[in-house]
């Protein structure tokens, strides 16, 4: 049976579009029931082995999933080698707190982060350079582009070569427009920014991989969100700030949270320290809520109000049934008879 290796470009329900490198064709695949039974799910970016290839109908079956080098959970993307975080300098205006939150989320994946700022044509060159210098102090070399003017795309293209790149960022910054500029065949749907809220509208509904025109890279588009969730340990949070990494390990205490501990090396005058304290408080609250929920049970009271009660450590006393009592009596009689025989 002929086998071919390919990459999953999109997944919808139980069907997967796979690009086969050897024959350079796209095929629509299903997965073997055995993969489902053993709990192996197929996600976008997976390198897979397909069988039963029918070139005429462009159908095949995924029989094996090759080992993954990385895995993103939200959005689900396998084998991503870098995250391209896209923000806009204007319309919507760039919010340092929101940008910092997305950067922390991207750093927590332990995948290389590439930061790109769009819409440079809406601000002065001096303002764009100031943002670039400011973000360099954060520890990021930033790419400045303008999709309207088609500026800075050559440098961005070179950073995407031979990589599976996950595109991320809030809605309305131009992620779909960026894909259309780099890959004209993609024809991604775009929408204007809301005039009242200055926020983007969601246009991407599912994850999909697009091949770059040079064939030496893949770009994954994903649904945009206006806020990234923080899911990390309070003691790991400082590691996701590149400007603070050089100071880690110099505190007096190993379990230092870098707040008011004595002889803390990280607490000090650096721009994102206030962001760190806000994110730390949020992560600590999440940890406390999880601990509280594990020790408490929730009951719905009157008017839909949640009531918390402590969980009992031991099971409630339960009386044995008559049948169980009769069985216990028979066992005791048998034991008594056996003891008389032994005597």
C-alpha positions in Angstrom: 0.0 0.0 0.0 1.4 3.4 -1.0 2.0 5.9 1.8 2.5 9.6 1.5 3.6 12.2 4.0 1.7 15.5 4.2 0.8 18.5 6.3 -2.8 19.2 7.6 -3.7 22.7 6.3 -7.3 22.9 7.7 -9.7 20.9 9.8 -13.4 21.1 9.8 -15.6 18.5 11.6 -14.1 15.1 10.7 -12.5 16.2 7.4 -9.0 17.5 6.8 -7.3 19.1 3.9 -3.8 17.8 3.6 -1.0 18.9 1.3 1.2 16.0 0.0 4.8 17.3 -0.5 5.8 14.3 -2.7 3.1 14.7 -5.4 2.3 18.3 -4.6 -1.5 17.9 -4.5 -4.2 18.8 -2.0 -6.4 15.9 -0.8 -9.5 15.7 1.4 -8.9 13.1 4.2 -10.7 11.4 7.0 -8.8 9.7 9.8 -8.8 6.0 10.7 -11.2 5.0 13.4 -8.2 3.5 15.3 -6.8 7.0 15.8 -10.0 8.0 17.4 -10.1 5.0 19.6 -6.7 5.6 21.0 -7.5 9.3 21.6 -5.3 10.8 18.9 -6.8 14.0 17.4 -5.7 15.6 14.2 -5.1 19.4 14.3 -3.9 22.0 11.8 -0.1 21.8 11.3 0.2 18.0 12.0 2.6 16.1 9.8 0.7 12.9 8.9 0.9 9.7 6.8 -2.0 9.1 4.4 -3.0 5.9 2.6 -5.6 4.8 0.0 -4.8 7.9 -2.2 -7.2 8.4 -5.0 -5.7 11.1 -7.2 -8.8 11.3 -9.4 -11.2 12.2 -6.6 -8.5 13.7 -4.4 -9.5 11.6 -1.4 -7.3 9.7 1.1 -7.2 8.4 4.7 -4.9 9.6 7.5 -3.4 6.5 9.1 -0.6 8.0 11.3 0.3 11.2 13.1 4.0 12.0 13.2 5.5 13.3 16.5 4.9 17.0 17.1 7.7 19.5 17.9 5.3 21.9 19.6 1.6 22.2 20.3 -0.6 25.3 20.9 -3.9 24.7 22.6 -5.7 27.9 21.9 -5.8 28.1 18.9 -4.9 24.4 18.2 -1.8 24.4 16.0 0.9 21.7 15.9 4.5 22.1 15.0 4.5 25.9 15.0 8.0 27.3 15.0 7.2 30.9 15.7 4.3 33.2 16.7 3.8 36.4 14.6 2.1 38.8 16.9 0.5 41.6 14.9 -0.7 44.9 16.4 -1.8 48.2 14.9 -0.2 51.6 15.7 -3.5 53.3 15.1 -7.2 52.5 14.3 -7.4 50.8 16.8 -4.8 52.7 18.8 -2.0 50.7 20.3 -2.6 49.9 24.0 0.7 49.0 25.9 -1.2 47.0 28.5 -3.0 44.9 25.9 0.2 44.4 23.9 2.0 43.4 27.1 -0.7 40.8 27.9 -0.5 39.3 24.4 3.3 39.1 24.7 3.1 37.3 28.0 0.7 34.8 26.5 3.0 34.3 23.5 6.1 33.9 25.7 4.3 31.3 27.9 4.1 28.9 24.9 8.0 28.8 24.8 7.8 29.4 21.0 9.8 32.1 19.3 7.9 35.4 19.2 8.1 37.9 16.2 6.4 41.3 16.9 5.0 43.3 13.9 3.3 46.7 14.0 0.9 47.6 11.2 -0.6 50.9 9.9 2.6 53.0 10.1 1.0 55.2 7.4 -1.5 56.5 10.0 1.2 58.1 12.3 4.3 60.1 11.8 7.7 58.4 11.2 9.0 59.9 14.5 6.1 58.3 16.5 6.8 54.9 14.8 10.5 55.1 15.7 9.7 56.0 19.3 7.4 52.9 19.5 10.2 50.8 18.0 12.8 52.0 20.5 10.3 51.6 23.4 9.6 48.0 22.5 13.3 47.3 22.0 13.7 48.2 25.7 11.1 45.5 26.4 13.3 43.1 24.6 11.7 42.9 21.1 13.1 43.8 17.7 9.9 45.1 16.0 9.0 45.0 12.4 7.1 48.1 11.1 4.8 47.6 8.1 2.0 49.3 6.2 -0.4 47.2 4.3 -2.0 50.2 2.7 1.3 51.4 1.3 2.8 47.9 0.9 5.8 48.8 3.0 8.1 46.5 5.1 6.6 43.3 3.6 10.0 42.1 2.2 11.6 42.0 5.6 8.5 40.3 7.0 8.6 37.7 4.2 12.2 36.8 5.0 11.3 36.1 8.7 8.6 33.6 7.6 10.8 31.4 5.4 11.0 27.7 6.2 8.7 28.0 9.3 5.2 27.3 10.4 4.1 30.6 11.8 1.0 31.1 14.0 -0.5 34.5 13.3 -2.0 36.1 16.5 -3.3 39.5 17.7 -6.5 41.3 18.5 -9.2 41.9 16.0 -9.0 44.8 13.6 -5.2 45.1 13.4 -5.1 43.7 9.8 -4.2 40.0 10.2 -6.5 38.9 7.4 -5.3 41.8 5.2 -1.8 40.7 5.9 -2.5 37.2 4.6 -4.1 38.6 1.5 -1.0 40.7 0.8 1.4 37.9 1.4 -0.8 35.2 -0.2 -3.2 36.7 -2.8 -4.9 33.3 -3.4 -6.0 33.1 0.2 -8.8 35.7 -0.3 -9.5 36.2 3.4 -12.6 38.1 4.5 -11.8 41.5 6.1 -13.9 44.0 8.1 -13.5 47.6 9.2 -12.8 48.7 12.8 -15.8 49.7 14.9 -16.1 53.5 15.0 -17.6 53.7 18.5 -15.5 51.1 20.4 -12.4 51.3 18.3 -12.2 47.6 18.2 -12.0 45.1 15.3 -14.7 42.7 14.2 -14.1 39.0 14.1 -13.7 37.8 10.5 -11.7 34.5 11.0 -13.8 31.7 12.3 -11.4 28.7 12.3 -7.7 27.9 12.1 -6.2 27.4 8.6 -2.7 27.1 7.2 -1.7 29.0 4.0 1.3 28.2 1.9 3.5 31.1 1.0 4.0 31.8 -2.7 7.6 30.8 -2.5 6.6 27.4 -1.1 9.1 27.7 1.8 6.8 28.5 4.7 3.3 28.1 6.1 1.2 30.8 7.8 -1.6 29.9 10.2 -4.5 32.4 10.6 -6.5 32.1 13.8 -9.6 33.9 15.3 -8.6 37.2 16.9 -9.5 38.1 20.5 -9.3 41.5 22.3 -7.8 39.9 25.4 -5.4 37.0 26.0 -5.9 34.7 28.9 -3.1 34.3 31.4 -2.5 30.6 32.4 0.7 30.2 34.2 2.2 29.8 37.7 2.8 33.0 39.8 6.4 32.0 40.1 6.9 31.6 36.3 5.3 34.9 35.4 8.6 36.9 35.6 10.3 34.6 33.1 7.9 35.9 30.4 9.3 39.4 30.6 12.5 39.5 28.5 13.7 42.7 30.2 13.5 41.0 33.6 15.2 37.6 32.7 18.7 39.0 33.2 17.8 39.8 36.9 16.2 36.5 37.7 18.0 34.3 40.3 19.6 37.3 42.1 16.8 37.7 44.7 17.4 36.8 48.4 14.6 34.2 48.4 14.1 31.4 45.9 10.3 31.8 46.1 10.3 35.6 45.6 7.2 37.0 43.9 9.0 40.3 43.3 6.5 42.5 45.2 7.6 43.7 48.6 10.1 41.0 49.5 13.4 42.3 50.9 16.5 42.4 48.7 14.4 41.7 45.5 16.5 42.2 42.4 13.6 42.5 40.0 11.4 45.1 41.9 12.4 48.4 40.5 12.0 51.2 37.9 11.4 49.4 34.6 8.4 50.3 32.5 6.4 47.1 32.6 6.8 46.5 36.3 3.3 47.8 36.9 2.0 45.4 34.3 3.8 42.6 36.1 2.1 43.5 39.4 -1.4 43.6 37.7 -0.9 40.2 36.0 0.6 38.7 39.1 -2.5 39.7 41.1 -4.7 38.2 38.5 -2.8 34.9 38.4 -2.9 34.7 42.2 -6.6 35.3 42.2 -7.1 32.5 39.7 -5.0 30.1 41.8 -7.0 31.0 44.9 -10.3 30.5 43.1 -9.2 27.1 41.8 -8.2 26.0 45.4 -11.4 27.3 46.8 -13.6 25.5 44.2 -11.7 22.3 45.0 -12.6 22.5 48.7 -16.1 23.8 48.2 -19.3 22.6 46.5 -21.7 25.1 44.8 -25.4 25.1 45.3 -27.9 27.3 43.6 -30.0 29.3 46.1 -33.0 31.4 45.7 -33.0 34.0 42.9 -30.1 32.2 41.2 -27.5 33.1 43.9 -24.6 30.7 44.2 -24.0 29.2 47.7 -20.7 27.6 48.7 -20.6 24.8 51.2 -17.6 22.8 52.4 -17.1 19.4 50.9 -17.3 16.6 53.4 -14.1 14.6 53.8 -15.9 11.4 54.6 -18.9 9.8 53.0 -22.2 10.2 54.9 -23.3 7.2 57.1 -25.6 4.9 55.2 -27.6 2.1 56.8 -27.1 -1.4 55.4 -30.1 -2.9 53.7 -32.0 -6.0 55.1 -30.5 -8.2 52.4 -27.0 -7.1 53.3 -27.7 -7.7 57.0 -28.9 -11.3 56.2 -25.8 -12.0 54.1 -23.6 -10.8 56.9 -25.4 -13.0 59.4 -25.0 -16.1 57.1 -21.2 -15.4 56.8 -20.9 -15.1 60.6 -22.8 -18.5 61.1 -20.5 -20.2 58.5 -17.5 -18.9 60.3 -18.8 -20.2 63.6 -19.5 -23.6 62.1 -16.0 -23.7 60.6 -14.4 -22.8 64.0 -16.3 -25.7 65.7 -15.0 -28.1 63.1 -11.4 -26.9 63.7 -11.8 -27.6 67.4 
